[in-house]
Amino acid sequence: MHPKKYLFILLILSFSTLTKSQAQNSSIINEPGLSYFVSLNYGYQMSGIKSEDFVSSNYTPLFNISAGKWFNPYFALRIGYKGFYFNYIEDDTKHHYNFFYGEAVVNFNNLVFPSSINKSWSLLLHAGAGYFYNHVYGSPNICANIGVQNNFQIASQFQMTLDITPIIGWGIYQGDKDILPGITVGITYLFNSN
């Protein structure tokens, strides 16, 4: 396994073990019904999900920046950007792209257990669509963005995030049904609602 992958896995594990104890010490926790937020995430992506796609040359960096608003403890809307390139096993070209998206976010914890709103950890389900532009093909595309995200409260206005989200569309890199699965970790800043 590549050293960067070890570092990435270690980062995820260390954040997940530290965040629970730090969240218990936070006196002001996210009030999602009143908060604007901004997130910055970094991780890896690959083109495809078939067995032949799982080769090290197919993994590329993934950047994701997003901003949104919680309208109540259960529902938020956000917009975002993903990029910058992906590899494809059929060629040696870096397929540079831009993906601008909008999506709805549901706090699954708060929806299923409304009487005990969890403030130290939340499981978010999100889905939306966006404008995907592959610079190699020189053509735009509308793609789906569907995923699951874990948020861990690490301070009064900060959350650590772990997000697993594929970009799904037609003609992203091979001219038919395509998928760019990705995993990222990052930080979300919650603006003070007062």
Long-range contacts (C-beta under 8 A, 24 or more apart in sequence): 2-56, 5-44, 8-43, 8-44, 8-185, 11-185, 12-162, 12-185, 15-152, 15-154, 15-160, 15-162, 15-185, 16-152, 16-160, 16-162, 18-154, 19-120, 19-121, 19-152, 19-153, 19-154, 19-160, 20-120, 20-121, 20-152, 22-153, 22-154, 22-155, 23-119, 23-120, 23-121, 23-152, 23-153, 23-154, 24-120, 26-120, 26-153, 26-154, 26-155, 26-156, 27-156, 28-156, 28-157, 29-119, 29-120, 29-153, 29-156, 30-119, 30-153, 30-157, 30-159, 30-190, 31-193, 32-70, 32-72, 32-73, 32-76, 32-107, 32-110, 33-70, 33-71, 33-72, 33-73, 34-70, 34-193, 35-69, 35-70, 35-190, 35-191, 35-193, 36-67, 36-68, 36-69, 36-70, 36-190, 36-191, 37-67, 37-68, 37-69, 37-70, 37-76, 37-78, 37-188, 37-189, 37-190, 37-191, 38-65, 38-66, 38-67, 38-188, 38-189, 38-191, 39-64, 39-65, 39-66, 39-67, 39-80, 39-161, 39-186, 39-187, 39-188, 39-189, 40-64, 40-65, 40-186, 40-187, 41-65, 41-66, 41-161, 41-163, 41-184, 41-185, 41-186, 41-187, 42-184, 42-185, 42-186, 43-163, 43-182, 43-183, 43-184, 43-185, 43-186, 44-182, 44-183, 44-184, 45-86, 45-180, 45-181, 45-182, 45-183, 46-86, 46-87, 46-180, 46-181, 46-182, 47-86, 47-87, 47-88, 47-89, 47-95, 47-172, 47-173, 47-178, 47-179, 47-180, 48-89, 48-178, 48-179, 49-166, 49-179, 49-181, 52-89, 53-89, 55-89, 57-87, 57-89, 58-87, 58-88, 58-89, 59-87, 60-85, 60-86, 60-87, 60-94, 62-182, 62-183, 62-184, 64-163, 64-182, 64-184, 64-186, 68-105, 73-107, 73-110, 73-114, 73-117, 74-106, 74-107, 74-110, 74-111, 74-114, 75-104, 75-105, 75-106, 75-107, 76-104, 76-105, 76-107, 77-102, 77-103, 77-104, 77-105, 78-102, 78-103, 78-105, 78-126, 79-103, 80-130, 82-145, 82-167, 82-182, 86-173, 86-180, 88-173, 88-174, 90-174, 93-136, 95-134, 95-135, 95-136, 95-173, 96-134, 96-135, 96-136, 97-132, 97-133, 97-134, 97-135, 97-172, 98-131, 98-132, 98-133, 98-135, 99-130, 99-131, 99-132, 99-133, 99-143, 99-145, 99-167, 100-130, 100-131, 101-128, 101-129, 101-130, 101-131, 101-143, 101-145, 102-128, 102-129, 102-130, 103-127, 103-128, 103-129, 103-130, 103-145, 104-128, 105-149, 119-153, 120-152, 120-153, 121-150, 121-151, 121-152, 121-153, 122-150, 122-151, 123-148, 123-149, 123-150, 124-148, 124-149, 124-150, 124-151, 125-149, 126-165, 132-167, 132-169, 132-172, 134-172, 134-173, 137-171, 139-171, 141-169, 141-170, 141-171, 141-172, 142-169, 143-167, 143-168, 143-169, 143-172, 144-168, 144-169, 151-188, 157-189, 157-190, 157-191, 157-192, 158-187, 158-188, 158-189, 158-190, 159-187, 159-188, 159-190, 160-185, 160-186, 160-187, 160-188, 161-185, 161-186, 161-187, 161-188
